[in-house]
Amino acid sequence: MPDHAISNDPAVQAQLDRLTMLSPGKDVLGLERIATLLDRLGNPHHHLPPVFHVSGTNGKGSTCAFLRGAIEAAGLTAHVYSSPHLVRFNERIRVAGRLIDDASLSALLSEVLDHAEGLQASFFEVTTAAAFCAFARTKADACIVEVGLGGRLDATNVLTKPVACGMSSLGLDHEAFLLAAEDGVPDMPPLDRIAFEKAGIAKSGSPLVTQKYSASMANTVAAQASVHNADIHARGEGWDAAVYDGRLHYRDAAGKLNLPLPSMPGVHQADNAALAVAMLRHQSAISVPEAALSAAMEWVRWPARMQLLSAGPLTKLLPDGSHIWLDGGHNPDAGAAIARTLENGAPVHVIIGMLKNKNALGFLTPFASKIATLTAMPIPGHEHHLPTELCEVARSELHITNARPAGDIVTALKRMAGQQAPVNVLICGSLYLAGEVLRLNDQVPD
C-alpha cells in the first residue's frame, strides 16, 4: 500500500483502499494530472490563505514546524501539509492547527477520488488535492506547504503566488527520480541537478529564501530564480545566522534578533529555525513579532527527529535509566547531522532499518565511530535492505564487529534488556520504521 497508508477508521480505510486501486502506486512527477484534478475540483489552490512553500533535501519538515510554531505563537492559525505521515494518514493534513478528523478526511478523499476517475493520479497527487480542498474551505491566517519530492515537478508546485518560498539543506536523495535524464533539462553534476529541481518552486514576485550552498549549487539556484523572476535571499548575503553564547543570533536588512536556541535536539535545528525566521522576515502578508519567534524556539517539537522516546511499552524493555532516541534520517546528510548531535556523547547502540533505494553506507559512515553495536532489521511492507546485508556493510566497510540482524524492533530491544547498566539506543534509517516505533510505544503524533 502506498506510503503504508493504513487507518483504524473504516471509512478512511475504504478510501485509502480505493486510492491504492486507482493510483499507479508510485511517484510519478509532473504537473499535468494534478492541474487537471484541481481544475475539476474548482481550483482550491487559488483560494488559500498566505502560503509558505518549502523544499529541500533535509530539514524542510522541521522548517515547516518552526514556521507553524512561530505563526501560532503570534496568535494566528495555520494550515499545514506535510509528508510522509508516521503513524496516521491524518498527520499529513493539519487544518487551522488541528489534524484533520477521520470524518472530514474520508469525505474529502471520496470527493477527490470521484473527480480523479480516469486520470491515473498518484497517491501524492490525490492527497495534495484533498489538502488544498480542506485548506480552501476552512479559514486560517496562513498555509504551510512542504514539497513532497523534488520541487519543480512536485504536485505542490501548482501553487502560483506563495508569500515566501524556502529551501533547506540540499544533498543526494531520491536520485532515481531527481537525476533522471529529461528533455530540456541541461546535463549537470548530481548536486547541481538536485539544486535545479528544488529551486523549481521559485515564483515571480515571491521571495526565494535559501540556506548557504556550494558555489556551483548556489549559481544553479540563482539561475532558476532568475528564470522565474524571483527575488533570491541567500544565507550569507540577504540574511545570516550564527550560534554563540548559547543563543541564535540572526540578522538581515531589517535588523538583528537574539533568540533562544531551539529546544529540539540536534545542532542542525538552529539552521532550520533560522530559515523559518528568514522566510517570515522576508514577507509582509502576516505579522510575526520577535516574541513569537522566541517562543517558537522553545515550543516546537517534530517527531522522529532525534526524538527522545517517553515512557512506554518499548522503553520499558530496557534497564532503568536507559534512553531511546528516534531519528527518521536516511541519507548521508542526515547521517552527518546525527554525527554532530552525537559528537560529545557516549557511544550508542544502533537499531537500523533502511529502504532498498537508500545509501546505507553513506548514511552510517559519518557516525560510525559512535556505534557500540548495530542491530539491523527489516521494514515490513516496503522493499528494504536485508538485515544480513546491512550487517555485512557494518562489518566490512565500517569495522563494526558487533553487528547482527533481528526480526523486529521488540526482539532487537529485548537483546539489551539483560544488561545491568542503562543503555543509549538510537533507532534510525527510515521514517516508516520511526512510525512503527512510535505506534508500538503509544506515542501517536497529534
C-alpha positions, -999 to 999 in steps of 0.1 A, spaced: 0 0 0 15 34 -10 33 51 19 19 24 43 -14 42 44 -34 23 70 -62 38 92 -82 24 121 -112 43 109 -132 20 84 -144 49 63 -109 64 59 -95 29 52 -122 23 25 -110 54 7 -73 46 11 -80 11 -4 -98 28 -33 -68 51 -38 -45 22 -39 -66 6 -67 -68 37 -88 -33 52 -85 -2 39 -103 12 31 -68 45 50 -73 58 86 -75 51 100 -110 65 135 -113 47 161 -134 21 188 -131 -4 179 -158 -25 154 -137 -26 175 -105 -36 206 -125 -64 188 -142 -76 172 -110 -76 206 -92 -95 222 -121 -122 196 -118 -124 205 -81 -128 242 -87 -91 251 -83 -90 253 -45 -52 261 -45 -62 296 -58 -82 302 -27 -57 296 1 -45 319 29 -9 333 25 12 303 15 48 294 27 62 268 3 93 248 15 116 225 -5 149 209 3 165 175 10 168 176 48 152 199 73 122 210 53 98 193 77 115 209 107 114 243 90 77 239 84 73 230 121 92 262 131 70 283 108 39 268 123 52 273 158 60 310 152 27 317 135 7 301 163 28 318 189 18 351 173 -19 341 180 -26 332 144 -37 299 128 -20 279 101 -29 250 78 0 226 73 6 200 46 35 176 52 46 141 43 51 113 49 30 105 79 44 84 107 15 66 123 -18 80 109 -25 93 75 -43 123 92 -8 137 101 -4 149 65 -32 175 68 -34 199 97 -64 222 93 -62 255 112 -39 239 138 -56 205 142 -50 172 125 -79 166 101 -105 143 117 -115 110 102 -150 120 91 -137 150 72 -107 130 57 -129 102 44 -153 126 28 -125 146 12 -107 115 -2 -140 103 -16 -147 136 -33 -112 139 -48 -112 103 -59 -146 107 -76 -131 137 -96 -99 117 -103 -115 90 -124 -95 82 -155 -66 105 -146 -42 78 -131 -35 104 -104 -8 93 -80 -12 87 -42 5 120 -35 -15 140 -61 -48 128 -46 -35 137 -11 -24 171 -22 -57 179 -38 -75 168 -7 -53 190 14 -59 220 -8 -97 215 -7 -96 213 31 -75 244 34 -96 264 9 -128 257 29 -116 265 64 -104 299 74 -68 303 86 -42 331 87 -15 312 68 -8 279 49 24 260 52 31 235 23 60 211 23 73 198 -10 69 160 -14 97 151 -39 120 175 -57 102 207 -63 100 217 -100 76 188 -109 62 181 -74 24 182 -71 26 211 -47 42 233 -73 9 242 -88 9 270 -62 13 302 -81 17 331 -55 34 320 -23 42 348 0 76 331 6 94 301 -8 122 285 13 149 260 5 165 239 33 198 220 31 205 201 -1 220 167 -6 216 134 -25 183 116 -20 157 102 -44 183 101 -71 164 77 -93 137 104 -97 156 136 -95 186 128 -115 168 110 -144 177 123 -179 149 146 -192 145 165 -224 151 202 -220 170 198 -187 207 206 -191 232 180 -181 249 189 -148 266 174 -118 243 155 -94 242 181 -66 236 209 -91 207 189 -106 193 185 -71 196 223 -66 179 228 -100 149 206 -91 145 221 -56 147 257 -68 120 249 -93 95 262 -67 107 298 -73 78 321 -84 77 356 -98 70 381 -71 78 356 -43 110 359 -22 131 327 -25 149 323 8 177 298 9 204 282 30 241 286 21 253 261 -6 284 254 -25 293 280 -52 282 257 -80 248 248 -64 242 285 -54 248 295 -90 222 269 -101 197 282 -76 203 318 -86 198 308 -123 165 292 -115 154 322 -95 163 344 -125 143 323 -149 112 326 -127 118 363 -119 120 356 -82 140 377 -57 166 354 -40 176 359 -4 205 336 2 220 329 36 253 348 39 240 375 16 205 386 22 204 372 57 226 352 81 225 335 115 251 321 139 251 303 172 273 316 200 269 322 237 241 297 238 219 319 216 208 320 179 219 354 165 200 363 133 204 394 111 190 408 79 184 442 63 156 449 88 179 444 119 192 418 143 175 392 166 188 375 196 168 343 200 169 312 222 183 280 207 157 255 196 148 230 223 147 203 196 178 180 199 204 184 172 227 213 164 213 214 128 179 225 141 193 260 146 198 262 108 162 250 102 148 275 127 169 303 111 155 296 77 119 298 91 127 331 107 142 344 74 111 333 55 88 351 79 110 382 79 110 384 41 73 386 36 46 411 46 13 391 44 13 383 81 30 398 111 50 376 135 68 396 162 101 388 178 84 375 209 66 348 189 99 338 172 115 334 206 86 313 219 87 290 188 123 281 195 112 266 228 78 252 219 84 234 186 86 196 185 88 175 154 85 137 158 113 113 147 140 139 145 164 130 173 133 124 194 138 110 229 110 85 235 89 89 266 79 61 289 60 34 270 59 -3 261 92 -1 242 112 19 267 101 -4 295 120 -32 278 153 -16 287 171 -12 321 161 18 342 178 49 332 181 39 295 173 63 267 159 55 232 165 82 205 145 80 173 155 96 140 140 90 106 170 103 87 181 81 58 207 98 36 243 109 40 235 145 51 211 131 77 239 108 89 262 139 92 236 157 113 233 127 136 271 127 139 271 163 150 245 156 176 264 125 190 298 142 188 302 149 225 281 120 239 287 84 247 285 56 220 251 44 211 235 10 203 221 15 168 190 -3 156 186 4 119 162 -4 90 165 11 56 146 11 23 163 -7 -5 168 26 -25 187 43 3 225 45 6 232 26 39 270 31 38 267 68 31 242 72 60 262 53 86 297 64 78 295 99 94 287 85 129 302 50 126 328 58 153 299 64 178 283 30 172 288 5 200 267 -22 185 245 -24 154 212 -44 150 197 -45 116 160 -52 110 135 -53 81 108 -27 73 76 -47 68 55 -37 38 84 -20 20 114 -30 -2 143 -28 22 179 -37 27 181 -72 41 193 -71 77 221 -95 68 233 -71 41 233 -41 65 253 -62 90 279 -71 63 282 -34 54 288 -25 90 315 -52 95 334 -50 62 332 -13 55 328 4 89 346 -22 110 317 -25 134 323 -61 146 292 -63 169 266 -63 141 237 -87 139 202 -90 124 169 -91 142 134 -98 130 116 -68 146 121 -39 169 109 -57 201 134 -85 195 162 -60 190 154 -42 222 149 -73 243 185 -83 235 196 -53 256 172 -59 284 196 -83 303 222 -56 307 227 -43 342 237 -7 333 215 18 314 220 19 276 216 46 250 198 34 219 194 51 185 167 38 162 172 52 127 173 48 90 136 52 80 106 73 87 85 42 82 104 24 109 101 55 131 63 54 127 62 18 138 83 26 168 60 55 178 29 33 174 44 5 195 54 29 222 19 45 223 33 79 211 9 87 182 17 122 169 -11 148 174 
